[in-house]
Amino acid sequence: MSTGHSHEHDHQEVPSDLTLRVKALESLLVEKGLVDRAALDALIDTYEHKVGPRNGARVVARAWVEAAYKKRLLEDATSAIAEFGFSGRQGEHMVALENTATIHNLVVCTLCSCYPWPVLGLPPVWYKSAPYRSRAVIDPRGVLREFGLELPEDVEVRVWDSTAELRYLVLPERPAGAEKLSEDELAALVTRDAMIGVAKVQVPQQGVRT
Amino acid sequence: MNGVHDMGGMHAMGPIQREENEPVFHARWEGRIFALNAAMGAWRKWNIDAGRHQIELIPAADYLRMSYYEKWFVRLVELAVRHGLVARCEIESGKPEPGSARATPALTAEKVPKILANGTLASREVPEAPRFQVGEKVRARNIHPTGHTRLPRYARGKLGTIHRHHGAFVFPDTNARFLGEKPQHVYSVRFAARELWGDEASPRDAVYIDMWDDYLEPA
């Protein structure tokens, strides 16, 4: 299995024959006329190249620079996000959660892997893994510490377990030191992890425009 | 069902292992099985709840051992066979049965952007008014359905507060078993961390869980 990375992580053991088994299944389904190979290519291309956390970052940056947009986003996230043309599968019913100086939101799906695809793309392995799913609800502060985020005791941590068809996007706090950045420059700072709620948005030490 | 998939609150699952610059798919087969699931789903022989349930039915030891997309492989084979799109012997031989009819794909490349952009709405109109109001105290029912449910074990029997009303949605417990959509109101319910996990939890923190009406009772 070519994985393109060297360190150990939680892929568990992947039987080496999965490549062959999936290939055989695909051939069978194509031969039976059940699937179209070009449709498979289009689906993969969409999530590898077109849909991902850059979408969500644009939503966040807009909310930071435009108060009226932020209000729309917090009131009806599905419609506000659709203003960018981001909609559909696994983002049909969106909710935006605002992080503030006193409230920190964190998103999980303890039962499977629910995640807001139109704004964040497909979830990373850790989000779908047993360690994150099991601990996010019982020990959110410990989980955040593992991600390098130590929250003061007086901050309220709200964990959102995605048990239904609502999909959650965290609106991170706009970082200090970013006052002069443009919307596009702000969007470039917004990370996937900040929109899940396991990180804050940081202004890099270098590269801050004055 | 009280399966291993319902893992909120479990211990000893190990550290969270992150990967810098993680690719969307780690191998070609992962992308192919992801896409095959979507393309076969377009036949509408099953629904999203049945798809989730099929993964829960993977035996616990296998569920924990398998990678995410290996579970998608198992799920697709089981659903395709069970719903008559493919015969078990065809999976084994890798060839269509002699004389079997050739279908026309339900999903073509041209339709992909549209089906993704449209998605599938799970919301429904129902005649009943919501049973609970924002701010009202509720208790998650202490039930243990043996089929699919989206009521996590860690919340059962616990006291919460209605935080928000989301509207009415298809009920997964029945939909997963093709017993009807049984649409009903869904609420975001706030559970104090201490109610769920005891006095060692933070007095400030809370878990918000989306709950169908059938999961709740007045408190």
HADDOCK unambig.tbl for C-alpha pairs under 7 A between the chains (distance, minus, plus):
assign (segid A and resid 1 and name CA) (segid B and resid 27 and name CA) 6.65 0.50 0.50
assign (segid A and resid 2 and name CA) (segid B and resid 27 and name CA) 5.98 0.50 0.50
assign (segid A and resid 3 and name CA) (segid B and resid 26 and name CA) 5.16 0.50 0.50
assign (segid A and resid 3 and name CA) (segid B and resid 27 and name CA) 5.99 0.50 0.50
assign (segid A and resid 9 and name CA) (segid B and resid 17 and name CA) 5.64 0.50 0.50
assign (segid A and resid 10 and name CA) (segid B and resid 17 and name CA) 6.19 0.50 0.50
assign (segid A and resid 11 and name CA) (segid B and resid 67 and name CA) 5.47 0.50 0.50
assign (segid A and resid 12 and name CA) (segid B and resid 65 and name CA) 5.97 0.50 0.50
assign (segid A and resid 12 and name CA) (segid B and resid 66 and name CA) 6.36 0.50 0.50
assign (segid A and resid 12 and name CA) (segid B and resid 67 and name CA) 5.79 0.50 0.50
assign (segid A and resid 13 and name CA) (segid B and resid 65 and name CA) 6.89 0.50 0.50
assign (segid A and resid 13 and name CA) (segid B and resid 66 and name CA) 6.85 0.50 0.50
assign (segid A and resid 14 and name CA) (segid B and resid 67 and name CA) 6.50 0.50 0.50
assign (segid A and resid 19 and name CA) (segid B and resid 29 and name CA) 5.43 0.50 0.50
assign (segid A and resid 22 and name CA) (segid B and resid 29 and name CA) 6.18 0.50 0.50
assign (segid A and resid 22 and name CA) (segid B and resid 33 and name CA) 6.57 0.50 0.50
assign (segid A and resid 24 and name CA) (segid B and resid 94 and name CA) 5.92 0.50 0.50
assign (segid A and resid 25 and name CA) (segid B and resid 91 and name CA) 6.91 0.50 0.50
assign (segid A and resid 25 and name CA) (segid B and resid 94 and name CA) 6.82 0.50 0.50
assign (segid A and resid 28 and name CA) (segid B and resid 94 and name CA) 5.66 0.50 0.50
assign (segid A and resid 28 and name CA) (segid B and resid 95 and name CA) 5.79 0.50 0.50
assign (segid A and resid 28 and name CA) (segid B and resid 96 and name CA) 6.59 0.50 0.50
assign (segid A and resid 32 and name CA) (segid B and resid 96 and name CA) 6.29 0.50 0.50
assign (segid A and resid 32 and name CA) (segid B and resid 102 and name CA) 5.08 0.50 0.50
assign (segid A and resid 32 and name CA) (segid B and resid 103 and name CA) 6.10 0.50 0.50
assign (segid A and resid 33 and name CA) (segid B and resid 102 and name CA) 5.37 0.50 0.50
assign (segid A and resid 33 and name CA) (segid B and resid 103 and name CA) 4.41 0.50 0.50
assign (segid A and resid 33 and name CA) (segid B and resid 104 and name CA) 5.09 0.50 0.50
assign (segid A and resid 33 and name CA) (segid B and resid 105 and name CA) 5.46 0.50 0.50
assign (segid A and resid 34 and name CA) (segid B and resid 103 and name CA) 5.73 0.50 0.50
assign (segid A and resid 34 and name CA) (segid B and resid 104 and name CA) 6.22 0.50 0.50
assign (segid A and resid 34 and name CA) (segid B and resid 105 and name CA) 4.61 0.50 0.50
assign (segid A and resid 34 and name CA) (segid B and resid 106 and name CA) 6.82 0.50 0.50
assign (segid A and resid 35 and name CA) (segid B and resid 39 and name CA) 6.15 0.50 0.50
assign (segid A and resid 35 and name CA) (segid B and resid 40 and name CA) 6.79 0.50 0.50
assign (segid A and resid 35 and name CA) (segid B and resid 105 and name CA) 4.73 0.50 0.50
assign (segid A and resid 35 and name CA) (segid B and resid 106 and name CA) 6.93 0.50 0.50
assign (segid A and resid 35 and name CA) (segid B and resid 107 and name CA) 6.77 0.50 0.50
assign (segid A and resid 36 and name CA) (segid B and resid 105 and name CA) 5.75 0.50 0.50
assign (segid A and resid 36 and name CA) (segid B and resid 107 and name CA) 6.87 0.50 0.50
assign (segid A and resid 36 and name CA) (segid B and resid 108 and name CA) 5.94 0.50 0.50
assign (segid A and resid 38 and name CA) (segid B and resid 109 and name CA) 5.35 0.50 0.50
assign (segid A and resid 39 and name CA) (segid B and resid 107 and name CA) 6.56 0.50 0.50
assign (segid A and resid 39 and name CA) (segid B and resid 108 and name CA) 5.06 0.50 0.50
assign (segid A and resid 39 and name CA) (segid B and resid 109 and name CA) 3.79 0.50 0.50
assign (segid A and resid 39 and name CA) (segid B and resid 112 and name CA) 6.55 0.50 0.50
assign (segid A and resid 40 and name CA) (segid B and resid 32 and name CA) 6.83 0.50 0.50
assign (segid A and resid 40 and name CA) (segid B and resid 35 and name CA) 5.08 0.50 0.50
assign (segid A and resid 40 and name CA) (segid B and resid 36 and name CA) 6.57 0.50 0.50
assign (segid A and resid 42 and name CA) (segid B and resid 109 and name CA) 5.97 0.50 0.50
assign (segid A and resid 42 and name CA) (segid B and resid 112 and name CA) 6.76 0.50 0.50
assign (segid A and resid 43 and name CA) (segid B and resid 35 and name CA) 5.78 0.50 0.50
assign (segid A and resid 43 and name CA) (segid B and resid 112 and name CA) 6.67 0.50 0.50
assign (segid A and resid 44 and name CA) (segid B and resid 31 and name CA) 5.89 0.50 0.50
assign (segid A and resid 44 and name CA) (segid B and resid 35 and name CA) 6.30 0.50 0.50
assign (segid A and resid 48 and name CA) (segid B and resid 24 and name CA) 5.91 0.50 0.50
assign (segid A and resid 87 and name CA) (segid B and resid 117 and name CA) 5.33 0.50 0.50
assign (segid A and resid 87 and name CA) (segid B and resid 118 and name CA) 6.87 0.50 0.50
assign (segid A and resid 88 and name CA) (segid B and resid 116 and name CA) 5.50 0.50 0.50
assign (segid A and resid 88 and name CA) (segid B and resid 117 and name CA) 4.19 0.50 0.50
assign (segid A and resid 88 and name CA) (segid B and resid 118 and name CA) 4.50 0.50 0.50
assign (segid A and resid 88 and name CA) (segid B and resid 119 and name CA) 3.94 0.50 0.50
assign (segid A and resid 89 and name CA) (segid B and resid 116 and name CA) 5.18 0.50 0.50
assign (segid A and resid 89 and name CA) (segid B and resid 117 and name CA) 6.45 0.50 0.50
assign (segid A and resid 89 and name CA) (segid B and resid 118 and name CA) 6.68 0.50 0.50
assign (segid A and resid 89 and name CA) (segid B and resid 119 and name CA) 3.85 0.50 0.50
assign (segid A and resid 89 and name CA) (segid B and resid 120 and name CA) 6.51 0.50 0.50
assign (segid A and resid 90 and name CA) (segid B and resid 119 and name CA) 6.94 0.50 0.50
assign (segid A and resid 92 and name CA) (segid B and resid 119 and name CA) 6.27 0.50 0.50
assign (segid A and resid 92 and name CA) (segid B and resid 121 and name CA) 6.20 0.50 0.50
assign (segid A and resid 110 and name CA) (segid B and resid 6 and name CA) 6.38 0.50 0.50
assign (segid A and resid 110 and name CA) (segid B and resid 7 and name CA) 5.99 0.50 0.50
assign (segid A and resid 110 and name CA) (segid B and resid 8 and name CA) 5.17 0.50 0.50
assign (segid A and resid 111 and name CA) (segid B and resid 5 and name CA) 5.61 0.50 0.50
assign (segid A and resid 111 and name CA) (segid B and resid 6 and name CA) 4.94 0.50 0.50
assign (segid A and resid 111 and name CA) (segid B and resid 7 and name CA) 6.69 0.50 0.50
assign (segid A and resid 112 and name CA) (segid B and resid 5 and name CA) 6.78 0.50 0.50
assign (segid A and resid 122 and name CA) (segid B and resid 24 and name CA) 6.82 0.50 0.50
assign (segid A and resid 126 and name CA) (segid B and resid 16 and name CA) 6.26 0.50 0.50
assign (segid A and resid 126 and name CA) (segid B and resid 17 and name CA) 5.96 0.50 0.50
assign (segid A and resid 126 and name CA) (segid B and resid 18 and name CA) 5.82 0.50 0.50
assign (segid A and resid 130 and name CA) (segid B and resid 13 and name CA) 5.97 0.50 0.50
assign (segid A and resid 131 and name CA) (segid B and resid 13 and name CA) 4.81 0.50 0.50
assign (segid A and resid 131 and name CA) (segid B and resid 14 and name CA) 5.58 0.50 0.50
assign (segid A and resid 131 and name CA) (segid B and resid 15 and name CA) 5.99 0.50 0.50
assign (segid A and resid 131 and name CA) (segid B and resid 16 and name CA) 5.40 0.50 0.50
assign (segid A and resid 132 and name CA) (segid B and resid 16 and name CA) 5.96 0.50 0.50
assign (segid A and resid 133 and name CA) (segid B and resid 7 and name CA) 6.50 0.50 0.50
assign (segid A and resid 133 and name CA) (segid B and resid 8 and name CA) 6.05 0.50 0.50
assign (segid A and resid 134 and name CA) (segid B and resid 7 and name CA) 4.86 0.50 0.50
assign (segid A and resid 134 and name CA) (segid B and resid 8 and name CA) 4.24 0.50 0.50
assign (segid A and resid 134 and name CA) (segid B and resid 9 and name CA) 5.07 0.50 0.50
assign (segid A and resid 134 and name CA) (segid B and resid 10 and name CA) 5.12 0.50 0.50
assign (segid A and resid 134 and name CA) (segid B and resid 11 and name CA) 6.94 0.50 0.50
assign (segid A and resid 135 and name CA) (segid B and resid 8 and name CA) 6.56 0.50 0.50
assign (segid A and resid 135 and name CA) (segid B and resid 9 and name CA) 5.75 0.50 0.50
assign (segid A and resid 135 and name CA) (segid B and resid 10 and name CA) 6.81 0.50 0.50
assign (segid A and resid 137 and name CA) (segid B and resid 8 and name CA) 6.18 0.50 0.50
assign (segid A and resid 137 and name CA) (segid B and resid 9 and name CA) 6.25 0.50 0.50
assign (segid A and resid 137 and name CA) (segid B and resid 207 and name CA) 6.60 0.50 0.50
assign (segid A and resid 138 and name CA) (segid B and resid 9 and name CA) 5.07 0.50 0.50
assign (segid A and resid 138 and name CA) (segid B and resid 197 and name CA) 6.76 0.50 0.50
assign (segid A and resid 156 and name CA) (segid B and resid 204 and name CA) 5.27 0.50 0.50
assign (segid A and resid 156 and name CA) (segid B and resid 205 and name CA) 5.21 0.50 0.50
assign (segid A and resid 157 and name CA) (segid B and resid 205 and name CA) 4.76 0.50 0.50
assign (segid A and resid 157 and name CA) (segid B and resid 206 and name CA) 6.53 0.50 0.50
assign (segid A and resid 158 and name CA) (segid B and resid 205 and name CA) 5.87 0.50 0.50
assign (segid A and resid 158 and name CA) (segid B and resid 206 and name CA) 5.12 0.50 0.50
assign (segid A and resid 158 and name CA) (segid B and resid 207 and name CA) 5.73 0.50 0.50
assign (segid A and resid 159 and name CA) (segid B and resid 206 and name CA) 6.37 0.50 0.50
assign (segid A and resid 159 and name CA) (segid B and resid 207 and name CA) 4.64 0.50 0.50
assign (segid A and resid 159 and name CA) (segid B and resid 208 and name CA) 6.04 0.50 0.50
assign (segid A and resid 160 and name CA) (segid B and resid 207 and name CA) 5.92 0.50 0.50
assign (segid A and resid 160 and name CA) (segid B and resid 208 and name CA) 4.85 0.50 0.50
assign (segid A and resid 160 and name CA) (segid B and resid 209 and name CA) 6.25 0.50 0.50
assign (segid A and resid 161 and name CA) (segid B and resid 208 and name CA) 6.18 0.50 0.50
assign (segid A and resid 161 and name CA) (segid B and resid 209 and name CA) 5.23 0.50 0.50
assign (segid A and resid 162 and name CA) (segid B and resid 209 and name CA) 6.90 0.50 0.50
assign (segid A and resid 162 and name CA) (segid B and resid 210 and name CA) 6.78 0.50 0.50
assign (segid A and resid 163 and name CA) (segid B and resid 150 and name CA) 5.70 0.50 0.50
assign (segid A and resid 163 and name CA) (segid B and resid 209 and name CA) 6.50 0.50 0.50
assign (segid A and resid 163 and name CA) (segid B and resid 210 and name CA) 5.56 0.50 0.50
assign (segid A and resid 164 and name CA) (segid B and resid 210 and name CA) 5.64 0.50 0.50
assign (segid A and resid 165 and name CA) (segid B and resid 122 and name CA) 6.90 0.50 0.50
